């Protein structure tokens, strides 16, 4: 179990750093965009400001979520607190949806009224700075997600990926509105931004719901584990494999047939060594093995054959 706890601690440390980085960037961008939105009166910039404000709230919630998820298992949460990340991700998705709806309404109002923008240079300059800061952040977040699998950081990254499009749209809207003379371009870009945010929210929701519903690992991940298990003769009788993910932690449990002549101590010692070896190959994965006498079938807990089959 030491390998599991060490990997959990390392992922928690990386996730916390990523959450702190997103809070810092959100604070910087919020100040810059508030000034630019007031000066330019751009609907696209106002939409970008609103999204950044929600980004800040989401980043703060993400920080709290990854800290809660990092807490060790206790008597009330024997499997740990990893699902806090999925709950945080769903909260972020609600914020994205609210933001998109508000931007869409304001954009329609702008089309009807036909208001004009101003101070394009300031708006464009702020947007370029925002894009540079955002690009650095999402690059760092991508590295953290690759190492930790954190669903909260992955969803937070959706906010900032959309910010790249938001800021690019602000630049395009100001150029078209003030330099090309296409009145209404700013409001149209506001509607496109709202649509983009809704698409991102929909895509992000599925992963969080899957974790809360204890969905099985993707087939490729299950196949990789079974292929590794096939390297150990003691696991030849592996069956009733069940998997799930909670936050950045993975859980595997399965039954294995052992020779009837083995003593309980012998079976325990042999399988302990196998368990440690598998945990070293799959960091952050907690493995629970149930021993069955060879040929024994627990019909009350048997799953359909297509869910229990192992790789040969």
Buried (B, 14 or more C-beta within 10 A) or exposed (E): EEBBEEBBEBBBEBBBBBBBBBBEBBBBBBEBBBEBBEBBBBBBBBBBBBBBBBBBEBBBBBBBBBBBBBEEBEEEBEEBBBBBBBBBBBBBBEBBBBBBEBBBEBBBEBBEEEBEBEBBEBBBBBBBBBBEBBBEBBEBBBEBBEBBBBBBBBBBBBBBBBBBBBBBBBBBBBBBBBEEEEBBBBBBBBBBBBEBBBEBBEEBBEBBBBBBEEBBBEEEBBEBBBEBBBEBEBBBBBBBBBBBBBBBBBBBBBBBBBEEEBEEEEBEEBBEEBBBBBBEBBBBBBBEBEBBEEEEEEEEEEEEEEEBEBEE
